[in-house]
Amino acid sequence: MVTHSEELLELRTAVRADLALLAAGDRIVIACSGGADSIALAYALSLEAPKMALALSAVTIDHGLQENSAEVASACATFLSTLNIPTEIINVVVGTQGGLEAAARDARYGALAAHAKSVGAVAVYLAHSLDDQAESVLLGLARGSGPRSIAGMSGVSGIYRRPALGIRRTCLRSVAESLGHIFDDPMNVDTHFLRVKIRTQLIPALDEALGGGVPQALARTALLIQDDLAALDALAGEHFAQNPDLEVARLSAQPKAVRTRVLRLALLGAGLDGGLLTYEHLDRGDQLLVDWHGQGEISLPGGLSLARKSGRLILSPLGVGKP
């Protein structure tokens, strides 16, 4: 069992700083797959959480996507027991909507949220690393869906916390290897998945071509974009609070980045599914503000429409008010 190393010290320092934001007596959960990253984080949490009077447990999600998935989950739980971390194994059914990766992620996060609620946990710890962040930035860039998609993952997002987001994957693996417990998920090297292609092909090629430091640069870019997004979101929130009726004269005076965010807030507030809202929807809505030439209503997902009437933008069921 590891007693000390530079890699473990780096990880424990990051974990300690994050745990310090919680209150004594809080219950926390580590999501552990049995892979190197989550095993390393679980170990660091097992060392630091008791010092802060935090109740630590683990959950292992069995997606059932591999023949030996039950054995892997059981082995993970057995190993975590040696760290005095009680573990629950949860089986999920992975659908097909959005592709296997997205469906597995949706099933996993749904199970994690339900488990956290059932045990009264204030936080679920995830072992995403700096390298995962770099991959997320490139995935978002490939999708071309705006700055939010290349902002990567947040260190804290609701109940989810990622204390290792600034730490290299090699560091986490070193800690896990020193513990003598390594499981390599075959899906992590299956190049049928875009993230795996980015991990095993694109990033190494970029790193070689650009002289190194690409993962760190991508992760740093994500942090910078997150700061910018937070500022723009705050400005949009302030404007929407002062102009909930979407008066054209007031909203059109704002920069486009604020205008489209205000529109998004209004549409989400009206119950529109944010996952169905595209750049094209928001851009056409913005044209009602700054490129108005009498155009009709804009069709939106969910049978809704957006139209300009009497100096305001009006959201209503599609077709309402048409002659």
Residue pairs with C-beta under 8 A, 6 or more apart in sequence:
1 179
2 8
2 43
2 175
2 178
2 179
5 174
5 175
5 178
7 171
7 172
7 174
7 175
8 43
8 44
8 175
8 178
10 167
10 171
11 40
11 41
11 44
11 164
11 167
11 171
11 172
11 175
12 44
12 47
12 48
14 163
14 164
14 166
14 167
15 41
15 44
15 45
15 48
15 163
15 164
16 48
17 163
18 155
18 161
18 163
19 28
19 45
19 48
19 49
19 52
19 54
19 163
20 52
22 28
22 52
22 54
22 122
22 123
24 52
24 53
24 54
25 53
25 54
25 55
26 54
26 55
26 122
26 123
27 54
27 55
27 57
27 119
27 120
27 121
27 122
28 45
28 49
28 54
28 55
28 56
28 57
28 121
28 122
28 123
28 124
28 125
29 56
29 57
29 58
29 59
29 112
29 115
29 116
29 119
29 121
29 123
29 124
29 125
30 38
30 41
30 42
30 45
30 56
30 57
30 58
30 59
30 85
30 124
30 125
30 127
31 38
31 58
31 59
31 60
31 61
31 108
31 112
31 124
31 125
31 126
31 127
32 38
32 39
32 41
32 42
32 58
32 59
32 60
32 76
32 80
32 87
32 127
33 60
33 61
33 76
33 183
33 185
34 60
34 72
34 73
34 75
34 76
34 79
34 181
34 183
35 127
35 176
35 183
35 184
35 185
35 188
36 169
36 172
36 173
36 176
36 177
36 182
36 183
36 184
37 127
37 128
37 129
37 164
37 169
37 172
37 173
37 176
38 126
38 127
39 76
39 79
39 175
39 176
39 179
39 181
39 182
39 183
40 127
40 164
40 171
40 172
40 173
40 175
40 176
40 179
41 125
41 127
41 163
41 164
41 172
42 58
42 80
42 83
42 85
42 127
43 83
43 175
43 176
43 179
44 175
45 56
45 85
45 125
46 56
46 83
46 84
46 85
49 55
49 56
50 56
56 85
57 85
57 86
57 87
57 88
57 119
57 121
58 77
58 80
58 85
58 86
58 87
58 88
59 87
59 88
59 89
59 90
59 111
59 112
59 115
59 124
60 73
60 76
60 77
60 80
60 87
60 88
60 89
60 90
61 73
61 90
61 92
61 107
61 108
61 111
61 112
62 69
62 70
62 72
62 73
62 89
62 90
62 91
62 92
63 69
63 92
63 94
63 104
63 107
63 108
64 70
64 91
64 92
64 93
64 94
65 94
65 100
65 104
65 187
66 72
66 186
66 187
72 183
73 89
74 89
75 183
76 87
76 183
77 87
77 89
79 181
80 86
80 87
81 87
88 115
90 111
90 115
92 107
92 108
92 110
92 111
93 107
94 100
94 103
94 104
94 107
95 103
95 106
95 107
96 103
97 103
97 106
98 106
100 193
101 193
101 194
101 195
112 124
112 160
113 124
113 159
115 121
115 124
116 123
116 124
116 159
121 159
122 159
123 159
123 160
123 161
124 159
124 160
124 161
125 160
125 161
125 162
125 163
126 160
126 161
126 162
127 162
127 164
127 172
128 153
128 162
128 164
128 165
129 164
129 165
129 167
129 168
129 169
129 171
129 172
130 164
130 165
130 166
130 167
130 168
130 169
130 215
130 216
130 219
131 168
131 169
131 199
131 203
131 215
132 153
132 165
132 169
133 152
133 153
133 165
133 215
133 218
133 219
133 222
134 203
134 214
134 215
134 216
134 218
134 219
135 195
135 198
135 199
135 203
136 152
136 153
136 222
137 150
137 151
137 152
137 218
137 219
137 221
137 222
138 198
138 202
138 203
138 218
139 149
139 194
139 195
139 198
140 148
140 149
140 150
140 151
140 152
141 149
141 150
142 194
143 149
145 279
146 279
147 225
147 228
147 229
148 229
150 221
150 222
150 225
151 222
151 225
151 226
151 229
152 218
152 219
152 222
152 225
152 226
153 162
153 165
153 222
154 162
154 226
155 161
155 162
155 163
155 165
156 162
164 172
165 219
166 219
168 215
173 182
176 182
187 193
187 196
188 196
188 199
189 196
189 200
190 196
191 197
191 200
191 201
203 214
203 215
206 214
207 213
207 214
207 215
232 257
232 258
232 261
233 261
235 254
235 258
235 261
236 258
236 261
236 262
236 264
236 265
237 265
239 250
239 251
239 254
239 258
239 262
240 262
240 265
240 266
242 250
243 250
243 251
243 262
244 266
245 312
246 262
246 263
246 266
246 312
246 313
246 314
247 311
247 312
248 288
248 289
248 292
248 308
248 311
248 312
248 313
249 311
251 259
251 262
251 289
251 313
252 259
252 289
252 290
254 262
256 286
256 290
259 286
259 289
259 290
260 282
260 283
260 285
260 286
263 282
263 285
263 286
263 306
263 313
264 274
264 277
264 282
266 313
266 315
267 277
267 281
267 300
267 304
267 306
267 315
268 274
268 277
270 304
270 315
271 302
272 300
272 301
272 302
272 304
273 301
273 302
276 301
276 302
277 300
277 301
281 298
281 300
281 301
284 298
285 298
285 306
285 313
287 295
288 295
288 298
288 306
288 307
288 308
288 313
289 308
289 313
292 308
296 307
297 305
297 306
297 307
297 318
297 321
297 322
298 305
298 306
298 307
299 305
299 318
300 306
300 315
300 318
303 317
303 318
304 315
304 316
304 317
304 318
305 315
305 316
305 317
305 318
305 319
305 320
306 313
306 314
306 315
307 313
307 314
307 316
307 321
308 314
309 321
